Amino acid sequence: MKDPSNPTVYFNGDYVTKESVSISPDDRGFLFGDGVYEVVRSYGGRIFGLDAHLQRMHNGLCALQIRGIDAAAFGEVCEQLLARNDLSQEDALVYMQVTRGVAPPPRRHAFPNVPTRPTSYAVPFPFQSKGDVTKGVKVITAPDIRWARCDIKSVNLLANCLANQRAQEAGATEAILVRDGVALEATASCFFGVFRGVVRTAPKSNYILPSITRQVTLDLCREAGITAVEAPIFLDEVASADELFLAGTTLEIMPIVEVDGRMVGDGRPGPVQQRLYDLFVQRTRP
Ligand SMILES: Cc1ncc(COP(=O)(O)O)c(C=O)c1O
């Protein structure tokens, strides 16, 4: 990458240097967290799951009634950003953000009376996998204090930030968010357990993000003949799991070896996660 501190970014239709971007203090993303984002990962320049990510962005924009943005057009934006930043052969992430745009004062919670132009921004980063998949990661559990539309990939991530901070302070990688006794997902990844050989993850609902990696993992289970169910994992079952793992664009399929200081199984990655990870690598790498 030419200049990691000042990459070429996409801003409202143009490719410009990051330093040249300025966003209004009246932007509703700044004022209210009124917007959505997406993250895609490219392996050797090939973006994995692009269409699914852009469909989710489209769904989020519709849910928030943010109009005038074609989520599908971000596909070309991602390709351009990788090319313009010499990342076409590299592993990278591209973050895309769309907010409702700049609302003229006076400040009000309701949508502006006049149509606003959404603010759109995208930026790439060179990226290597975090964590060591051969060793696994530690997690904590934390109360899920998020709102009731976790299915929208909103830029308003404060509850996720607070729980993730708690995880970092505890020397852990992630926090598993627990609502009404159910371990739903983590702050930036989804949560799987293996119970008596059956893979389980929370069913889709308004309380979890419809994660792209979650769906890929379920598909891989089916293809590999591993029984998988979409059913709640109760917090009081977690200690009895054969295996636990996280799944997400940045963590891929990452074993959990410790929860709240207690070892999972023998404290090492398990065979089901390892098999799924191997299949995931085959599917994602060019
Ligand atoms: C709350 C939450 N759950 C799950 C995920 C994983 O989603 P995906 O597989 O689409 O990256 C993310 C990713 O950012 C997330 O923020």
The ligand as an SDF file (V2000), in Angstrom:
LIG
                    3D

 16 16  0  0  0  0  0  0  0  0999 V2000
  -22.4140   -8.0090   16.1640 C   0  0  0  0  0  0  0  0  0  0  0  0
  -21.7840   -8.7830   15.0560 C   0  0  0  0  0  0  0  0  0  0  0  0
  -22.1010  -10.0810   14.9200 N   0  0  0  0  0  0  0  0  0  0  0  0
  -21.5330  -10.8360   13.9450 C   0  0  0  0  0  0  0  0  0  0  0  0
  -20.6120  -10.2920   13.0630 C   0  0  0  0  0  0  0  0  0  0  0  0
  -20.0160  -11.1250   11.9730 C   0  0  0  0  0  0  0  0  0  0  0  0
  -20.6310  -10.7790   10.7530 O   0  0  0  0  0  0  0  0  0  0  0  0
  -19.9410  -11.1030    9.3740 P   0  0  0  0  0  0  0  0  0  0  0  0
  -19.7440  -12.5700    9.3080 O   0  0  0  0  0  0  0  0  0  0  0  0
  -20.9370  -10.6540    8.3650 O   0  0  0  0  0  0  0  0  0  0  0  0
  -18.6690  -10.3590    9.3570 O   0  0  0  0  0  0  0  0  0  0  0  0
  -20.2660   -8.9350   13.1680 C   0  0  0  0  0  0  0  0  0  0  0  0
  -19.3100   -8.3370   12.2450 C   0  0  0  0  0  0  0  0  0  0  0  0
  -18.9730   -7.2050   12.3140 O   0  0  0  0  0  0  0  0  0  0  0  0
  -20.8770   -8.1720   14.1870 C   0  0  0  0  0  0  0  0  0  0  0  0
  -20.5850   -6.8730   14.3190 O   0  0  0  0  0  0  0  0  0  0  0  0
  1  2  1  0
  2  3  1  0
  2 15  2  0
  3  4  2  0
  4  5  1  0
  5  6  1  0
  5 12  2  0
  6  7  1  0
  7  8  1  0
  8  9  2  0
  8 10  1  0
  8 11  1  0
 12 13  1  0
 12 15  1  0
 13 14  2  0
 15 16  1  0
M  END
$$$$
